Amino acid sequence: MYPLIWFFGGLMIGLCFWVIGRKRWQISRKKLLQQKNQLSQEKKIAVEFMHNLAEAIGEGVERKVLYQRIVHTAVITTGAISACIYEKLPNGRLKGVAVEGLFPPQRAIKTNSEEKTSPRARFIEKVLNSEILEAGEGIVGQVAKTGKPVFVPHAIEDPRIIRHEDTSLSVRSMVFSPLIHDDQTMGVLAVANPSNGLSFSETDFSMINSLGEQAALAIKNSDAMNLRFEKNRMDGDLKLAHDVQELFLTRVFPPSKGLEIDARYVPSAQVGGDFYDFYKLSSHKFCLCIADVSGKGVPASLLMALCQTHLKHLVHKNRSPSEVLVLLNEELFSRIRKDMFITLFLAVIDTRSDKITYARAGHEPGLLVKASTAANEVVELRGNGMALGMVEPDLFSSLIKNEETDFSGGDLLCLFTDGVTEASNQEKEEFGVSRLKDELIKHAGLDPQSINQKIIQDLNKFSPQSHDRDDLTLLTVKRV
């Protein structure tokens, strides 16, 4: 009898343990499924959050617009009533830069007449956008200083939370998350009051911190993308300026009996202000010039175009080189920026008289190789004169003057910009005028096209184009 009772008793106890164990297993499995669903939901929210921000980054929006997208997306994805971003300024202070909903300011509001007349949401937004917190001030300052998030589940009991008279700004619960990327704190994302009327949970706290991390990454990526957009825009502007510059450079020279002529222009990585030109004045008179505008980029390119347009008009009035430069300086002086100027060498070749008349406005001297001497003597064509746009017209005209020299059969004239002589090698040694003279003497028997080609080849060997070189221009004319 007793063994039977013990058997059934043991069976019942085992059954009880089995039922309890299965119940616990079911509860544990339910919790596991809940956690799994919660993680899945968090992942979905994070993905949607990043998707929305990725669209903004792809559009190349500025930071302020991106901040607004972040707070808007944070409110939607967390179910909060309001959110705000405080940006860390260079001086360490924190400024409210974007707000969604009626977010409670982190300082007491000073009530004035404007509050009564302005819509409440607009007034609060204005308060937040003008609110600048000191480094370490309040919870926002603490989070920015330490880089650690703060969770306030029950704000009513927390003395750190500012109490506002306006009941619509009362706080039940808040989460403050730092915006950190690569150990750099960019600001703080603050989210207030779940829309369900309850407090934020630990899960909400974890999710908002995750969104803060994603937001910081988005801000960093947006900055990088905007830099790329800006670079592309600048590259486009430089390409346009380069194309304009190319249009102004003479490629086909007019017929010039008794002369052979060639020009080479090698631009630097940036758009510069080098230019040259050649004009046929009559059957035996020809005008040529070379110039260098100070500076780089679009301003230099535009000034070059302006100068060349005026010059083309002035040289055809049968004036001497110095007269042309005096008039050109008068045209440009009042229109040129104070930090810019133009150096220019202007010459008129007369094949009937075998003469060159020239004037030099602060430019590199021309180099004349005389074929009549056994050693091909190189003469520097100097002369006085200030750069265009640097001094008042009266002073400029008192300094500039015409110079004259012979230009007989076989003689060679080379005009150049300082990009040729100032090109440097690995040892920071410049190519210099002496090397250029040697090149001209060595190749004087060739035609101008071959001479320029040889000079450019030797210059590239001396100073590779990968170096940070200036624009360089060569204009070579040979009397035949």
SERO-160892 format. One line per 2 residues: number of its first residue (from 1); for each residue x, y, z of C-alpha. Coordinates in Angstrom, 3 decimals, m for minus. Each point is the difference from the previous one (the first is absolute). Layout:
<recs>
NUM> X/Y/Z  ... .
</recs>
This chain:
<recs>
1> 0.000/0.000/0.000  2.747/2.489/0.999 .
3> 2.121/m0.599/m3.085  m3.003/0.825/m2.152 .
5> m0.601/3.233/1.923  3.669/0.923/m0.309 .
7> m0.101/m0.695/m3.714  m3.035/2.192/m0.640 .
9> 1.338/2.672/2.376  3.304/0.105/m1.838 .
11> m1.820/0.127/m3.311  m2.082/2.966/1.147 .
13> 3.072/1.848/1.337  1.840/m0.610/m3.282 .
15> m3.008/1.189/m1.940  m0.111/3.161/2.102 .
17> 3.684/0.684/m0.629  m0.540/m0.634/m3.710 .
19> m2.949/2.424/m0.126  1.958/2.642/1.931 .
21> 3.066/m0.506/m2.184  m2.023/0.207/m3.184 .
23> m1.727/3.138/1.278  3.355/1.566/0.740 .
25> 1.268/m1.068/m3.400  m3.038/1.558/m1.645 .
27> 0.495/3.228/1.970  3.705/0.022/m0.839 .
29> m0.757/m0.681/m3.646  m2.603/2.770/m0.003 .
31> 2.504/2.431/1.500  2.595/m1.092/m2.529 .
33> m2.457/0.564/m2.829  m0.909/3.393/1.460 .
35> 3.664/0.956/0.199  0.541/m1.295/m3.511 .
37> m2.963/2.006/m1.254  1.240/3.054/1.899 .
39> 3.460/m0.341/m1.550  m1.572/m0.499/m3.399 .
41> m2.101/3.132/0.527  3.052/1.976/1.137 .
43> 1.917/m1.183/m3.046  m2.875/0.978/m2.271 .
45> m0.232/3.423/1.626  3.770/0.527/m0.305 .
47> m0.081/m1.051/m3.669  m2.894/2.368/m0.737 .
49> 1.795/2.761/1.897  3.180/m0.457/m2.036 .
51> m1.981/m0.297/m3.230  m1.633/3.367/0.612 .
53> 3.322/1.601/0.869  1.758/m1.643/m2.956 .
55> m2.515/1.668/m2.319  0.831/3.366/1.559 .
57> 3.743/m0.633/m0.328  m0.439/m1.017/m3.636 .
59> m1.765/3.286/m0.668  3.015/1.854/1.375 .
61> m2.018/2.003/2.526  1.746/2.411/2.338 .
63> 0.452/m0.826/3.672  m2.988/1.988/1.246 .
65> m2.359/m1.876/m2.323  1.561/m3.331/0.988 .
67> m0.464/0.821/3.701  m3.673/0.657/m0.655 .
69> m0.311/m3.329/m1.805  1.622/m1.757/2.968 .
71> m2.355/1.410/2.654  m3.018/m0.614/m2.226 .
73> 1.031/m3.597/m0.648  0.860/m0.525/3.676 .
75> m3.510/1.087/1.056  m1.681/m2.235/m2.578 .
77> 2.099/m3.091/0.721  m0.042/0.204/3.820 .
79> m3.598/1.094/0.469  1.167/3.028/1.996 .
81> m1.903/3.287/0.111  3.050/2.202/m0.549 .
83> 3.747/0.013/m0.632  2.802/2.520/m0.309 .
85> 3.636/0.070/m1.138  2.559/2.128/1.806 .
87> 3.088/0.617/m2.116  3.404/0.351/1.640 .
89> 1.573/3.306/m1.034  3.778/0.519/m0.448 .
91> 0.152/1.744/3.406  m1.566/m3.042/1.716 .
93> m3.432/1.537/0.513  m3.178/m1.724/m1.170 .
95> m2.632/1.600/m2.190  m3.458/m1.288/m0.883 .
97> m0.003/m0.350/m3.786  m3.013/m2.174/m0.827 .
99> m3.249/m0.817/1.798  m3.062/m2.137/m0.682 .
101> m3.145/0.388/2.060  m0.384/1.937/3.267 .
103> 3.404/m0.846/1.422  0.580/1.356/3.538 .
105> 2.880/2.528/0.049  2.868/m0.823/2.331 .
107> m0.151/3.416/1.624  m2.908/1.817/1.607 .
109> m1.951/2.047/m2.557  m0.238/3.737/0.512 .
111> m3.607/0.863/m0.708  m0.638/3.103/m2.084 .
113> m2.677/1.452/m2.275  1.323/m1.905/m2.974 .
115> m0.995/m3.301/1.620  m3.622/1.125/0.129 .
117> m0.112/1.055/m3.653  2.136/m2.699/m1.674 .
119> m1.175/m3.581/m0.653  1.322/m2.141/2.840 .
121> 1.969/m2.445/m2.164  1.678/2.855/m1.892 .
123> 0.814/1.801/3.235  1.553/m3.112/1.557 .
125> 2.006/m0.635/m3.175  1.300/3.578/0.119 .
127> 0.962/m0.416/3.655  1.891/m3.220/m0.726 .
129> 1.757/1.414/m3.067  1.269/2.901/2.108 .
131> 0.776/m2.136/3.044  3.745/m0.430/0.546 .
133> 1.052/m2.149/2.936  3.390/0.317/1.624 .
135> 2.390/m2.960/m0.134  m1.093/m2.448/2.694 .
137> m3.271/1.842/0.726  m3.008/m2.188/0.806 .
139> m0.482/m3.531/m1.223  0.706/1.014/m3.618 .
141> 3.349/1.489/1.025  0.805/m3.044/2.124 .
143> m0.668/m2.401/m2.866  2.096/2.083/m2.427 .
145> 2.849/0.201/2.525  0.101/m3.667/1.043 .
147> m1.180/m1.593/m3.245  m2.334/m2.231/2.034 .
149> m3.792/m0.166/m0.508  m2.430/0.881/2.777 .
151> m3.355/m1.690/0.614  m2.661/1.812/2.024 .
153> m2.889/m2.491/0.356  m1.965/2.051/2.549 .
155> 0.650/3.665/m0.700  m2.547/1.329/2.489 .
157> 2.120/m1.353/2.867  3.334/1.095/m1.509 .
159> 1.381/3.365/1.250  2.163/0.389/m3.100 .
161> m3.056/0.523/m2.220  m1.100/3.612/m0.556 .
163> m3.611/0.683/1.066  m1.962/2.286/m2.339 .
165> m3.209/1.820/0.839  m1.473/m1.027/m3.332 .
167> m1.614/m3.423/0.610  0.551/m0.968/m3.638 .
169> 3.738/0.041/0.757  m0.198/m2.317/3.011 .
171> 2.418/m2.922/m0.178  m0.821/m3.593/0.886 .
173> 3.078/m1.710/m1.371  3.093/0.915/m2.047 .
175> 2.991/m1.588/m1.692  3.184/1.923/m0.799 .
177> 2.349/m1.664/m2.487  3.413/1.349/m1.072 .
179> 0.741/0.349/m3.710  3.503/m1.479/m0.160 .
181> 2.050/m1.203/m2.942  3.707/m0.897/0.110 .
183> 0.125/1.195/3.620  m1.181/3.443/m1.085 .
185> m3.113/1.365/1.689  m2.063/1.993/m2.496 .
187> m3.032/0.623/2.202  m2.853/m1.547/1.947 .
189> m3.289/m1.540/m1.141  m2.709/0.480/2.640 .
191> m3.361/m1.801/m0.226  m2.923/0.817/2.302 .
193> m3.285/m1.653/1.059  m1.272/m3.186/m1.656 .
195> m3.299/0.593/m1.775  m1.640/m2.927/1.889 .
197> 0.007/2.062/3.203  2.417/m2.363/1.774 .
199> 3.708/0.285/0.742  2.790/m1.091/m2.316 .
201> 1.155/m3.551/0.688  3.526/m1.405/0.062 .
203> m0.700/m1.317/m3.477  m0.948/3.509/m1.157 .
205> 3.189/1.314/1.599  2.075/m2.558/m1.894 .
207> m1.779/0.731/m3.265  0.381/3.788/0.284 .
209> 3.720/m0.408/0.687  0.238/m2.163/m3.084 .
211> m1.740/2.722/m2.015  2.442/2.545/1.468 .
213> 2.933/m2.060/m1.254  m1.568/m0.294/m3.452 .
215> m0.772/3.729/m0.042  3.636/0.874/0.825 .
217> 1.184/m2.231/m2.828  m2.511/1.642/m2.344 .
219> 1.237/3.488/0.952  3.603/m1.024/m0.630 .
221> m0.884/m1.592/m3.349  m2.053/3.042/m0.955 .
223> 2.943/2.302/0.695  2.218/m2.201/m2.161 .
225> m2.624/m0.096/m2.763  m0.453/3.769/0.088 .
227> 3.764/0.443/m0.265  m0.072/m2.239/m3.058 .
229> m2.887/1.980/m1.493  1.885/3.231/0.679 .
231> 3.143/m1.406/m1.589  m1.980/m1.135/m3.043 .
233> m1.551/3.454/m0.245  3.403/1.649/0.257 .
235> 1.429/m2.426/m2.542  m2.881/0.926/m2.303 .
237> 0.710/3.704/0.475  3.697/m0.537/m0.679 .
239> m0.800/m2.067/m3.089  m2.238/2.813/m1.259 .
241> 2.703/2.587/0.707  2.571/m2.194/m1.717 .
243> m2.237/m0.319/m3.066  m0.459/3.788/m0.075 .
245> 3.742/0.441/0.242  0.573/m2.440/m2.842 .
247> m2.378/1.995/m2.221  2.109/3.138/0.471 .
249> 3.302/m1.648/m0.933  0.992/0.271/m3.662 .
251> 0.444/m3.412/m1.604  0.353/0.977/m3.651 .
253> 2.231/2.977/m0.675  m0.763/2.391/m2.873 .
255> 2.318/m0.070/m3.082  3.239/1.764/0.906 .
257> 2.504/0.208/m2.851  3.565/0.055/1.246 .
259> m0.883/m1.568/3.371  m0.426/m3.454/1.476 .
261> m1.959/m0.149/3.249  m1.072/m2.605/2.570 .
263> m1.573/0.160/3.467  m0.328/m2.576/2.755 .
265> m2.261/0.292/3.008  0.165/m2.650/2.768 .
267> m2.610/0.661/2.712  0.534/m0.943/3.612 .
269> m2.497/m2.055/1.996  m1.906/3.218/0.654 .
271> m1.217/2.589/m2.452  2.501/2.812/m0.264 .
273> 0.329/3.285/m1.796  2.710/m0.548/m2.635 .
275> m0.828/1.157/m3.496  1.684/0.871/m3.277 .
277> m1.165/1.438/m3.292  1.238/0.915/m3.488 .
279> m1.505/2.723/m2.241  0.641/0.865/m3.621 .
281> 0.037/3.814/m0.227  1.045/0.308/m3.665 .
283> 1.876/m1.951/m2.664  3.291/0.695/1.819 .
285> m1.017/0.822/3.582  m0.965/m2.586/2.596 .
287> m0.795/0.363/3.690  0.541/m2.715/2.602 .
289> m0.480/m0.102/3.744  0.285/m2.266/2.980 .
291> m1.526/0.651/3.429  m0.503/m1.495/3.435 .
293> m2.915/0.900/2.269  0.711/m0.321/3.733 .
295> m1.929/m2.641/1.905  m1.818/m3.135/m1.033 .
297> m3.457/m1.285/m0.746  m3.024/1.699/m1.492 .
299> 0.911/3.620/1.009  3.366/m0.237/m1.785 .
301> m1.622/m1.586/m3.040  m2.650/2.730/m0.240 .
303> 2.567/2.779/0.412  2.095/m1.609/m2.720 .
305> m2.984/0.028/m2.352  m0.757/3.655/0.833 .
307> 3.602/1.057/m0.585  0.306/m1.881/m3.274 .
309> m3.262/1.459/m1.328  1.135/3.588/0.653 .
311> 3.472/m0.719/m1.373  m1.343/m1.368/m3.262 .
313> m1.960/3.233/m0.498  2.935/2.298/0.846 .
315> 2.799/m1.547/m2.095  m1.792/0.600/m3.300 .
317> 0.019/3.810/0.404  3.588/0.421/m1.297 .
319> 1.372/0.832/3.427  3.395/m0.852/1.446 .
321> 0.280/m2.763/2.647  0.444/2.501/2.857 .
323> m3.059/2.002/m1.095  m2.056/m3.198/m0.103 .
325> 1.077/m0.983/3.502  m0.724/3.482/1.396 .
327> m3.548/m0.128/m1.388  m0.438/m3.592/1.177 .
329> 1.034/0.956/3.545  m2.525/2.867/m0.033 .
331> m2.727/m2.441/m1.010  0.882/m2.590/2.631 .
333> 1.195/1.996/3.016  m3.455/0.959/1.282 .
335> m1.472/m3.430/m0.762  2.683/m2.334/1.306 .
337> 0.038/m1.345/3.557  2.625/1.593/2.249 .
339> 1.659/m3.358/0.638  0.332/m0.839/m3.711 .
341> 2.204/1.242/m2.834  1.175/m0.989/m3.491 .
343> 3.542/m0.195/m1.334  0.242/0.381/m3.778 .
345> 2.665/0.143/m2.725  m1.184/1.650/m3.236 .
347> 2.060/0.168/m3.200  m0.491/1.175/m3.586 .
349> 2.136/m1.675/m2.689  0.664/1.907/m3.238 .
351> 1.324/m2.395/m2.642  0.701/2.882/m2.387 .
353> 2.344/1.810/2.366  1.142/m3.163/1.837 .
355> m0.811/1.609/3.337  m1.834/m0.954/3.193 .
357> m1.637/2.746/2.049  m1.087/m1.177/3.424 .
359> m1.224/1.115/3.424  0.082/m2.026/3.206 .
361> m2.587/0.338/2.784  1.685/m1.889/2.812 .
363> 0.260/m3.245/m1.993  2.935/m2.377/m0.447 .
365> 2.521/1.432/m2.515  m0.165/m1.307/m3.542 .
367> 2.954/m2.083/m1.191  1.472/0.836/m3.414 .
369> 2.445/m2.474/m1.568  2.193/1.850/m2.526 .
371> 0.943/m2.181/m2.964  2.697/2.477/m1.084 .
373> 2.300/m0.988/2.876  2.038/m3.189/m0.117 .
375> m1.171/m1.194/3.406  m3.649/0.974/m0.540 .
377> 0.047/2.766/2.584  m3.169/0.296/2.115 .
379> m1.092/3.566/0.740  m2.514/0.753/2.756 .
381> m2.645/2.503/m1.124  m0.689/1.923/3.156 .
383> m1.295/3.552/0.385  m1.869/1.782/2.779 .
385> m3.655/m0.309/0.885  m2.348/m0.999/2.818 .
387> m2.560/m2.811/m0.177  m3.462/0.973/m1.227 .
389> m2.486/0.940/2.708  2.579/0.629/2.726 .
391> 0.465/3.783/m0.145  m1.934/3.097/m1.026 .
393> m0.089/0.741/m3.750  2.210/3.105/0.352 .
395> 2.772/m1.910/1.766  m0.314/m2.934/m2.386 .
397> 0.331/2.198/m3.107  3.048/1.767/1.434 .
399> 1.849/m3.315/0.406  m0.899/m1.935/m3.148 .
401> 1.943/0.624/m3.189  0.763/m1.533/m3.392 .
403> 3.218/m1.874/m0.677  1.358/m1.023/m3.425 .
405> 2.355/m2.691/m1.250  1.028/m1.622/m3.296 .
407> m1.760/m3.153/m1.159  1.842/m1.352/m3.040 .
409> m0.119/m3.269/m1.943  0.601/m3.057/2.212 .
411> m0.625/1.926/3.243  m2.261/m1.667/2.572 .
413> m2.298/1.697/2.533  m1.327/m1.981/2.966 .
415> m2.628/1.360/2.389  m0.952/m2.038/3.081 .
417> m1.826/0.099/3.337  1.624/m0.679/3.368 .
419> m1.548/m3.461/0.032  2.891/m1.030/m2.285 .
421> 2.908/1.390/2.001  m1.491/m0.673/3.465 .
423> m0.761/m3.692/m0.610  1.980/m1.908/2.632 .
425> 1.448/m3.495/0.355  0.132/m2.376/2.954 .
427> 2.790/2.055/1.615  m2.137/3.177/m0.230 .
429> 2.378/1.377/m2.630  m1.668/2.201/m2.631 .
431> 0.379/m0.482/m3.737  1.083/3.632/m0.241 .
433> 0.764/2.449/m2.784  3.509/m1.395/m0.565 .
435> m1.321/m3.455/m0.913  m2.596/1.549/m2.289 .
437> 2.747/1.998/m1.759  2.044/m3.187/m0.418 .
439> m3.026/m1.742/m1.516  m0.495/2.834/m2.493 .
441> 3.657/0.017/m1.011  0.067/m3.788/m0.351 .
443> m3.102/m0.146/m2.215  0.264/3.390/m1.761 .
445> 0.415/m1.643/m3.412  m3.429/m1.656/0.210 .
447> m3.405/1.479/m0.805  m2.051/1.537/2.885 .
449> m2.326/m3.001/0.272  2.935/m2.395/0.476 .
451> 1.750/2.406/2.381  m3.054/0.264/2.265 .
453> m0.479/m3.742/m0.101  3.623/m0.614/1.055 .
455> m0.242/2.559/2.826  m3.216/m1.568/1.364 .
457> 1.516/m3.504/m0.182  3.142/1.035/1.887 .
459> m2.058/1.993/2.493  m2.182/m3.051/0.738 .
461> 3.134/m2.075/0.605  1.286/2.642/2.387 .
463> m3.320/0.582/1.750  m2.635/m2.758/m0.397 .
465> m3.550/1.200/m0.617  m1.031/m1.807/3.180 .
467> 1.713/2.830/1.897  m2.062/2.966/1.086 .
469> 0.905/2.129/m3.020  m1.397/3.301/m1.173 .
471> m1.448/0.568/m3.457  2.768/0.356/m2.546 .
473> m0.119/1.697/m3.403  2.567/0.291/m2.791 .
475> m0.371/2.256/m3.032  2.863/m0.334/m2.497 .
477> 0.465/1.967/m3.235  2.761/m0.447/m2.560 .
479> 0.991/2.472/m2.721  0.368/m1.820/m3.340 .
</recs>
